[in-house]
Structure formats: C-alpha cells, structure tokens
Amino acid sequence: MKATFYTDKFPDLEENEYDIAIFGVQDDRASVNNEGCGLAPDYFRAQFYSLNEGAYTSKIIDLGNIKAGASISDTYVAVKMVVSELIKLNIVPIIIGGGQDLTYAQYLAYESLEQKVDLVVVDSKFDLDEEDQEGLAAKSDTYLNKILLHQPNYLFNFSNIGYQTYYVNQESLKVMSKLYFDVHRLGEFADDISLTEPIVRNANMLSFDIGAIRSSDAAANANAGPNGFYGEQACRIARYAGMSDKLTSIGFYEFNPAFDTNGQTAMLLAQMVWYFVDGYYNRKKDFPLLQNPNTLFTGPV
C-alpha cells in the first residue's frame, strides 16, 4: 500500500487532497485486562504497508501516532480534534487503537459537526458496565454508558454486531430493547455474513473490537474467546464499511501485540484495513441524503 507519511507535525491538509487518513493512538490505560494494546499501531503498519495496492489509485495519508496524554481525557481531546478536522475535510479517518474506550473520543468528534450519529459496534459485549470514571475519562467496558449519557445527546441509533449472549446480562438486553437499539447475536451471521451489510451501511461511525474475532484467528487480545467471527468474515464487514457512502470514520481497537502469534493478528488487522480501503474505492456514491460532507441527515429531506 502507498501512503504519504507525516510524523513530526500535523500537516496543513486541504479538502480532496486525500481520501483516507490513518493514525494510531498509543493509549491503553483504560483498556480492561488488555494492557499493551497501545503498541498496536506500529505493528499494524509493518504488515499493512507490505500489502499490494488494489485496482485503484489510493490517496492515503498516515499521520503517525497520538501519544498518551497526561490523562486519558487529554488523549480523548486529541483524538476528538483530529477526527473532527478530518471529517470536515471529507477525509475518512482510520483509527488504530489503543483500548476500545477510544470509541467515546471518536464519537465526541461529531459534536462540533452538529449532526446526529448512527453508531455501529462490532463486539462480543455491550460495554455497559457501571460507570466509575469522572469527567471525559471512560474504560473499555463502560464507554457505551458515556456515549448514552453524554449531553448534548446526538446519538440517533446504536447497533451491535456479534454479541455473545453468555457475555451479556439480561438487564442490558432490556435496556437495548427499551431504547429501540439494534443488537444482533453472533449466531445470526453464522450462515451468511452478508446480513451485516445493511447494518453497517447505516453507520456514520464504526468501532471494531478485535476481541469480537475468535482467538484461533486473532489471538492478540487478552480477552479473546474461542467463539467469534472468522478472519474472512471480519474482512467482509470491514469492506462493507468501506463501501458505505454514509460512513465517515472507523476505529479498530484492542489489538495487543504482546499476545500475537507469528504476527498473525497484525496481519489480519492489516488485511481488514486493506479491505476497508478497497471498499472505499468501490463506493457507488448513491447515498441519496448526503447534502454536504459536514452534515449527514438521518431522515428524509
């Protein structure tokens, strides 16, 4: 894959100069039981840039890594600012984390854009545990609470893809039902992964927890389990996300190189991002409600 690299300072970007921006976040302080995932970005890059480009001419910029701030909140503010500025320039950010709590920072970027957000999360759990963090700070198992309770609220819809029932308590399921959110068990896609496409197509932003992939295909996550999506299914989901005209940011979280076997998970993550890029360059530009790059309408015009 080809990309323009910036490592010393944030460049002065112009609209339509690049299509996609990749940046890493080296902060795993709020990742529950998965310390070390802050090292993920560079391990991902070693595999991603060894892949061949598809049948398109990509315009990708690699902005380097956001280092862990003095506090978790500082990291969130940095991620929020970068994602927001990129979306304003009609550039799709690909975030390589770090803990999945960074989904909250990704979500905060849409506040300044004054738009409602359809959020899709690929995860084996709901991450709705009791909140114990003050201010902006969250944890990887509580960040969804932060999003639901954030004021002003600009979450239009939430969808989960691939939850595993034994990881989810019944109270959480009742909450999802009362809020009319869309949650889908892993087993729904066992025979046909293409059923995820309409769910992903509706997202403005997507958060992918590497722990949603079975440990035999992606061992590099301390919370990985024996069940989950297969590697090729994860690549299909990433490609569907890339093809969606509505999607304006995506984050891949919880990849922990400390648990990787022969670089297998780094390779899979690189291939997932490759499929996202391939999907992006196969967009049909047929989303009828897209009026301008800074405002995504969620209802009829």
QUIQUIUR-V858183 format. One line per field, one symbol per residue. phi: phi as a letter, one per 20 degrees, with the letter a starting at -180 (. if undefined). burial: 1 if it has 16 or more other C-alpha atoms within 10 Angstrom, else 0. A space follows every 10 residues. Layout:
phi = ???
burial = ???
This chain:
phi = .dbedccebf feecgmfcec cdbdceccfd eflbfoffeg gffffgefee eeffeadecd ddencefgfg cfgffgfffg ffffffffem deededemff gfgffffffe ffelcfcedd ceaeceldfg ecdemfgccf dcffggffef cfeceebccd dnfdgfecff ffffffffel eeccfgffdf ebffffgfff feeecccdeg ffefffdbee bfdfcfdqff gffffffffg fffffefdab cdcmfdgfdf dlmffgffff fffgfffffg edfeldffde ebfecdfdcf f
burial = 0110000000 0000000111 1111111111 1101111111 1111101100 0000000101 1111110100 0110111111 1111111111 1111111111 1111111111 1000111111 1111111100 0000011111 1111111000 0001101111 1111000000 0000010000 0011110010 0010011011 1111111111 1111111111 1101101111 1011111111 1111111111 1111111111 0011111111 1111111111 1100000001 0001111100 0
